[in-house]
Amino acid sequence: MSIAIVMLLAGTNVQAQEADAPAARDFGAYGRDAAEDSMIDFARCVVRGSPRTAADALATRPGTREETARFNAIAKSRKGCLRHGKLRMKGNWMRGALAEQLYLNRFATPPVEPARPDAPAPVVAEGTSAYQAYADCAVARNAPAIDTLMRSKAGSGEERLAYGQAMPALSSCLAGGENTRLKIDRAVLRGYLAEALLDFRKRPPG
């Protein structure tokens, strides 16, 4: 297991080195934990009130103006979902939170497909980011373990255990082998995995 992955799961200051890691200023005065909880609560409220709105936002390409417009529209139309303060998160955090909550809303039970450690990595569609391709591979190899991760509370001991269960699949999907550095924030990774699970469970069995 690579040092980078160990640090990611332990929640240490590796975040400062990660490509998608948010800066401390992104969380305002409340700190990361409170900001992350608020984002999750907001996304859960949005999905419960209008799952189609969340699905339409996720249907856009990440990083595009269309995606930003969808997120801005959600923020304006669902102000009642924010208990206090202002929502100050990057698009990839918003996208990941919506993907997680949409997945949990659609699928009350875990997938029945067993782990397939030797499953080939899915074909990468044009325009798919390297991180999303990585997440698709991990889900293809152990969807039940990734599902357990989605049902764990962010930042909890339960989440760390879930990451441990998913580690063989996560490590096997690193392009350069298990010692390759994974430069991505834990919360952002959860978002990619949630989108991969949504896509995986939409496909017909077999």
Secondary structure, 3 states (H helix, E strand, C coil): CCHHHHHHHHCCHHHHHCCCCCCHHHHHHHCHHHHHHHHHHHHHHHHHHCHHHHHHHHCCCCCCHHHHHHHHHHHHHCHHHCCCCCCCCCHHHHHHHHHHHHHHHHCCCCCCCCCCCCCCCCCCCCCCCHHHHHHHHHHHHCHHHHHHHHCCCCCCHHHHHHHHHHHHHHHHCCCCCCCCCCCCCHHHHHHHHHHHHHHHHHCCCC
